[in-house]
Amino acid sequence: MKIAFIGLGNMGGGMAANLVKAGHDVRAFDLSEDALARAVANGCTACKTVPDAVAGAEAVVSMLPNGAIVQQVYSAEVIGGAPNTAVLLDCSTIDVATAKTVGAAAAAAGYDMVDAPVSGGIGAANAGTLTFMVGGTDQAFARAEPILAAMGKTVIHAGASGSGQAAKICNNMLLGATMVATCEALRLAERLGLDLGTFYDIASKSSGQSWSLTSYCPVPGVGPASPADNDYQGGFASALMLKDLRLAMAAAHDAGAKVPMGERAEALYGEFVDAGNAAVDFSGLIRTL
Ligand code: NAD
């Protein structure tokens, strides 16, 4: 397929490379010359503008920083620029309200569009092992699925337009809250004189078990290798966790939902990021406890 790819940063770069590996003709656009040069090295064709990239495309994939940029790029250049036979896939993490607005504008112009945010970081983007959670009609999902499958190992239809973003921020709110609770429990266990390896063995087989503990343990030398074993470098940056928690709080506010643990996690990650830890892995919060 002829696929336009917009936003070839840390995540989009690897995703576009996997579309090339799957045999697609990928036409890339990014504001950054460096990102474009890396895309060309991975087999993409560089385009000078969005309209240039989307002209004649059968699919458009975007991986952009936030909702304001997604809305601007789609309303000004993708919708109307790409043929309306193209399927549109926004894989960025953005607010639910903007995802629905952009999806509705695309539908009104005759396009099939999905919001398809991802779980998994830069490593999973490069390896093609992302999880996609997808919002859109059955028809849009059916068209998007094989394209997403070339970039990930799991593709799940979450529901109507906006549902992919809703699933993503609910998942990441759960992750943020369980990581804070896991950090606290490990610190308390230490204060109470427990050996942390022993406590890990107990909690990972007991009701306190969670992904934050057993796949991403926030203390070094305990459980499988995690960013804690690399001085909290790499992994999932605290600034991105804070971004997702803020999106979750905005959605909770709009929906009238009570999320006291989410609010607390947002406040703690806000303080952690403000203290100069934006690039530190989110499990590094344990250092503040
Ligand atoms: P990034 O900053 O590395 O990449 C974003 C790219 O978009 C940059 O190359 C930038 O130049 C480009 N860009 C910005 N405005 C543009 C425009 N108007 N037109 C074309 N290109 C433009 O960010 P990233 O880490 O790749 O994240 C992308 C998205 O993926 C975000 O929504 C993020 O929340 C989400 N995400 C990231 C991770 C992660 O671990 N990095 C994990 C899951 C989801």
Boltz pocket constraint, residues with backbone or C-beta under 6 A from the ligand:
constraints:
  - pocket:
      binder: B
      contacts: [[A, 6], [A, 7], [A, 8], [A, 9], [A, 10], [A, 11], [A, 12], [A, 29], [A, 30], [A, 31], [A, 32], [A, 35], [A, 63], [A, 64], [A, 65], [A, 66], [A, 69], [A, 73], [A, 91], [A, 92], [A, 93], [A, 94], [A, 118], [A, 119], [A, 120], [A, 121], [A, 122], [A, 235], [A, 236], [A, 237], [A, 240], [A, 243]]
      max_distance: 6.0
